[in-house]
Structures are given as structure tokens and as C-alpha cells.
Amino acid sequence: MEYYSKGKNVEESFEKEKIPINNLPHDFTWMQVRGGSKIRNLLSYALKELSDTKPVLWTGYGPAIGKTVTCAEIMKRECKHALHQITKICYYVIDEYWYPKISELDPIVVNKKLPMIHILLSFIPINTDDLSYQAPGLKVSYHLKDKQNNTPTKSFSERETPQRKHNNRRKNNSSKKQKDQKSQ
């Protein structure tokens, strides 16, 4: 690239119509996360805007994907895991123009496709049939089904709340007492 000089970058514009989430509400807060964004500033604004009828959409691309996921996870934790979530992954396209320093060469256009993530968080279910839908309070765990084939299986379990923990302990204790009584 020593015979070329870098020209302009043409980036794809952010538009609501290009968001790949079906049945997206008309009124939502769109948080566009950049690499230099401060998490505390983003979260303080998003938590103020989140309401029963107004969901929050987190969007980030390239190096800001990790920060976007972090913001969404912190927001779910702050809302006591009561939020419905839909996650979509796509690409953000940037065209880089390179101009030749020598007249015999042609200009070059490089298309860069950066990964992009959209995370919609809402108190009300938006589209429960979507494959990327995650209900509130659900924990996804992966287990190896067959160690020889290393085939993972996906299982969903409800998040264990203190009440469920208490009930599970009571069940386990009562079953242990019944086994002890039978053995005597």
C-alpha cells in the first residue's frame, strides 16, 4: 500500500429501518455504544429512560461490542433480572477509499464488514417466538451430552431465587428424613 494514500471512509448510516429485530416498537430508547463511551454515563441515561412501555435498544459494533454486552448485562442486573431480551448480530459496512500516488494505478475501495450487535431489553415481551428471545430469570447452561463426540446440549432453567433455594432445601431435607426412617 506504499503507492496509495488513504482517502475518506464512507460508513453505513444508523437507521431504525435497518435494525434486524422483528416487531420493534416505534417508541424506544436507542443507545449507540462507541469505543470511547463511558459505561456509567450510558447506564445512568438508559435507566432513566427505561419504563414499562419504552424499551431500550443497545447497539455497538467492532471494538465496542464487549462494552455493549456489559451495559446490557448491568442493566438486567439493576432491574432484578425482570427484562425480556432479544439479541441480533449483523455486520456494519465501512467503505475505505485509497487513492494512487502514481497515475498508472487505479483507486481502490476496501469494504470492511465489522460485527455489530443489537440487544433489546423490555419489561414487556416483544417477540417470544424469536430464536434469540430470552425470558426474564432464565439461565442458559451448556452441558456436554456425549463426551466422545463433544456435542453440546442447551438447557434452560429458571434462575434460582432465595425462595426457590429455600424450597429446594426443604424438599431435599424431607426426602433424606424419609429415607432415614425407611432404613430404620
Residue, then its C-alpha position, 0 to 999 in steps of 0.5 A: m500500500e506504499y503507492y496509495s494514500k488513504g482517502k475518506n471512509v464512507e460508513e453505513s448510516f444508523e437507521k431504525e429501518k435497518i435494525p434486524i429485530n422483528n416487531l420493534p416498537h416505534d417508541f424506544t430508547w436507542m443507545q449507540v455504544r462507541g469505543g470511547s463511551k463511558i459505561r456509567n454515563l450510558l447506564s445512568y441515561a438508559l435507566k432513566e429512560l427505561s419504563d414499562t412501555k419504552p424499551v431500550l435498544w443497545t447497539g455497538y459494533g467492532p471494538a465496542i461490542g464487549k462494552t455493549v454486552t456489559c451495559a446490557e448485562i448491568m442493566k438486567r442486573e439493576c432491574k432484578h433480572a425482570l427484562h425480556q431480551i432479544t439479541k441480533i448480530c449483523y455486520y456494519v459496512i465501512d467503505e475505505y477509499w485509497y487513492p494512487k500516488i502514481s497515475e498508472l494505478d487505479p483507486i481502490v475501495v476496501n469494504k470492511k464488514l465489522p460485527m455489530i450487535h443489537i440487544l433489546l431489553s423490555f419489561i414487556p415481551i416483544n417477540t417470544d417466538d424469536l430464536s434469540y428471545q430470552a425470558p426474564g430469570l432464565k439461565v442458559s447452561y451448556h452441558l456436554k451430552d456425549k463426551q466422545n463426540n463433544t456435542p453440546t446440549k442447551s438447557f434452560s432453567e429458571r434462575e434460582t431465587p432465595q425462595r426457590k433455594h429455600n424450597n429446594r432445601r426443604k424438599n431435599n431435607s424431607s426426602k433424606k428424613q424419609k429415607d432415614q426412617k425407611s432404613q430404620 
